Structures are given as structure tokens and as C-alpha cells.
């Protein structure tokens, strides 16, 4: 495993993680690229969550509080970049497209026995290949109001639950108006928007596993695949297929552009 300083700007290593496991909340004194060489990783930053098949990685700037887990058994690459040597200066987390060339470079840099000069050349190319993707994270805040939180827990337990807010309110002993105000106050979004975000977050691991779009749509509460795709595109910025595809074009500046 490489070290910072004379040997280059990246520190790399292997980190197997079992399905459903999560590391505790933490941060790093270096930038991190979360990538699963095999399996599907997940990352939470605050109320935002990303699900990452091997065609996607997440750039996490130095000092950002986060936790990392796995949807299924996964082999994560511990990829860290020395802030003093790294040419990338993105101030917030960004999805990165992992095309075959970047994948091969990261695997190459994980190997032992690379000379210092060869490592520096490979790292320079890897930094140039960090291609961000213009997508919005899926954010599902937890309401502070206990009755609204009970409603939220019911939706998270069964995203396909189609009951209205008034019907859910009768279960928790609160009026529709009280709950609607609580979601806007605590989550800064309407209940309808919150439920859409919750359903889309529940869909991400199913999509990453390659389940048919119609199956995913039904499991998270949409009557048709087209309705689900439309909701996903409105919230995230791209349709589900493009979110996971290795061929989605980026719309951000190149990685070595200064922020």
C-alpha cells in the first residue's frame, strides 16, 4: 500500500465489507474516493445517501462527516488523496463515473511493487480521469415531531404503502394539517416530496442489484415503471438507467479544474 509523501499523492488499500454492514460515522484528514471494486457500496452524508455499483464512486472532501456501508458483500478500495498534492478541489461530495480505464488504473495503483515514478504518472492520469456526474443526492431527513417521525418510520418500513397523510395521521393520533406542517418545518419539504425521496432511496439498492424496472417500481409504490422513471429523473436529474450506466456523459468541468 502506498504512503503519502515521496511515493505519491494517493493511499490505497482493500477493505472487504459484508452485506448490510456500516462503518460508524467518521471523517478523514484526506480526500476520499469511495469505490467498490466488487459489490455495491453505500454512503451517507447527513441526510443524503448514495448507492454505488462498481461503475460509480463518490468523492468525499477532507473533513466531511460520513459513514460507509454495503448493500451486498462488497470489496471496497480505500482510496485517499493527500490534500497538499491533490489537484482536485471539489468542495462537496460528487458522484464520479468509473469507466474501464479508471478502474484499471485504480487496480494498478492498488498493487505492490510499483516504482515511485510509475506511481506518480499513474496517479496523475487517475486524477485527470475523475469525471463527475451531474446528479442530486437523495435526501430523506428525519422529522423531529414524534408523530411525524412515526409516520416517517411507517413509510420507510413499507415504501409501497399508499395511504394518504390523513390516513396515516389517524394511526398516530394527529391531524393531516398538523403532520403536514411538521414535515415542512422539520424536513423543509412537503410530505409528498419527502415520501418521493424515501421511495427513491429504497429503490437505489434494488436498481443496483439489477432488478427489472417494473419490479422496482412496484416495490416502492409506483403503479408503472414509467411513473417511477419520471419521478427519479425529476428528483435526481437523470433516469435510473443513466445513474448506473458506465456511459453517462459528465456535465461538470474536468477534475483538474479549480473550484
Helices and strands as residue ranges (DSSP letters): E 10-17, E 31-38, E 41-45, E 48-52, E 56-60, E 67-70, E 74-81, E 94-97, H 100-110, H 116-128, E 131-132, E 138-139, H 146-157, H 165-172, H 176-187, H 191-208, H 213-219, H 225-236, H 240-244
